[in-house]
Amino acid sequence: MPTFAVEGRTYEVDEDGFLQEPERWNEEVAKDFADSEAVTELTDGHWKVIHYIRTYYLQFGIAPMIRKLCKETGYKLSEIYQLFPSGPAKGACKLAGLPKPTGCV
């Protein structure tokens, strides 16, 4: 299985770089993965999206649909792409420690 390493910490990831042990996630993990998604600094806006996605995933076992994410966080899709250049499915879900989404986020 592939791994992702940063500053002496190693994480098991899938072929797309998504964390394979979602229960291992914490905010430090999100910070470790941020550079890999072209996010240089995690702002309050990033954390709002990350925590919403994470909470939704823990409650329902899947990532939220993009319309729900936008509605619940108050961000337009374009704003989410400003926060996460690779998008909500790849960037935001990866930083939230979710497995790679199978459908539309």
C-alpha positions as CSV (number, residue, x, y, z in Angstrom):
1,M,0.0,0.0,0.0
2,P,1.3,3.5,-0.8
3,T,2.3,5.8,2.0
4,F,2.5,9.6,2.4
5,A,5.2,10.9,4.7
6,V,5.8,14.4,6.1
7,E,8.1,15.5,8.9
8,G,8.6,12.0,10.1
9,R,4.9,11.0,10.1
10,T,3.8,8.3,7.7
11,Y,0.2,7.7,6.6
12,E,-1.2,4.8,4.6
13,V,-3.0,6.2,1.5
14,D,-4.7,4.9,-1.6
15,E,-3.4,5.3,-5.1
16,D,-4.9,8.9,-5.2
17,G,-3.4,9.9,-1.8
18,F,-6.5,9.6,0.3
19,L,-6.0,8.5,3.9
20,Q,-6.8,4.8,4.4
21,E,-7.4,5.1,8.2
22,P,-10.1,7.7,8.6
23,E,-10.1,7.1,12.4
24,R,-6.5,8.3,12.6
25,W,-7.6,11.8,11.4
26,N,-7.1,14.9,13.5
27,E,-6.3,18.5,12.6
28,E,-2.6,17.8,12.4
29,V,-3.3,15.3,9.7
30,A,-5.2,17.9,7.7
31,K,-2.2,20.3,8.1
32,D,0.2,17.5,6.9
33,F,-1.9,16.9,3.8
34,A,-2.6,20.6,3.0
35,D,0.6,21.2,0.9
36,S,-0.3,18.2,-1.3
37,E,-3.5,19.9,-2.3
38,A,-1.9,23.4,-2.9
39,V,-3.3,24.8,0.3
40,T,-0.5,26.8,1.9
41,E,-2.5,27.9,5.0
42,L,-5.6,26.5,6.6
43,T,-7.9,29.4,7.4
44,D,-11.2,29.5,9.4
45,G,-12.9,29.0,6.0
46,H,-11.0,25.8,5.3
47,W,-11.7,24.5,8.8
48,K,-15.4,25.3,8.5
49,V,-15.6,23.1,5.3
50,I,-13.3,20.4,6.6
51,H,-15.2,20.0,9.9
52,Y,-18.6,20.0,8.1
53,I,-17.5,17.3,5.7
54,R,-16.0,15.3,8.5
55,T,-19.0,15.6,10.7
56,Y,-21.4,14.6,7.9
57,Y,-19.2,11.6,7.0
58,L,-19.1,10.4,10.6
59,Q,-22.9,10.7,10.8
60,F,-23.9,9.2,7.4
61,G,-20.9,7.3,6.2
62,I,-20.5,9.2,3.0
63,A,-19.4,12.7,1.9
64,P,-22.1,15.3,1.5
65,M,-23.4,16.3,-1.9
66,I,-22.0,19.5,-3.2
67,R,-25.3,21.4,-3.0
68,K,-25.6,20.4,0.7
69,L,-22.0,21.4,1.4
70,C,-22.6,24.8,-0.2
71,K,-25.9,25.3,1.6
72,E,-24.8,24.3,5.0
73,T,-21.4,26.2,5.0
74,G,-22.8,29.3,3.2
75,Y,-20.1,29.1,0.6
76,K,-20.7,29.2,-3.2
77,L,-19.0,26.5,-5.2
78,S,-16.6,29.1,-6.6
79,E,-15.5,30.0,-3.1
80,I,-14.9,26.3,-2.2
81,Y,-12.7,26.1,-5.2
82,Q,-10.8,29.1,-4.0
83,L,-10.3,27.4,-0.7
84,F,-9.5,24.0,-2.2
85,P,-8.1,24.4,-5.7
86,S,-8.5,20.7,-6.5
87,G,-12.2,20.9,-5.5
88,P,-14.4,19.6,-2.8
89,A,-14.2,15.9,-3.7
90,K,-10.4,15.7,-4.0
91,G,-9.0,18.5,-1.9
92,A,-11.6,19.1,0.9
93,C,-12.4,15.4,1.4
94,K,-8.7,14.5,1.4
95,L,-7.9,17.1,4.1
96,A,-11.0,15.9,6.1
97,G,-9.5,12.4,6.2
98,L,-12.3,10.8,4.2
99,P,-11.8,7.9,1.8
100,K,-11.9,8.9,-1.9
101,P,-15.6,9.8,-2.7
102,T,-17.2,7.4,-5.2
103,G,-19.9,9.8,-6.4
104,C,-20.6,13.5,-6.6
105,V,-19.7,15.5,-3.5
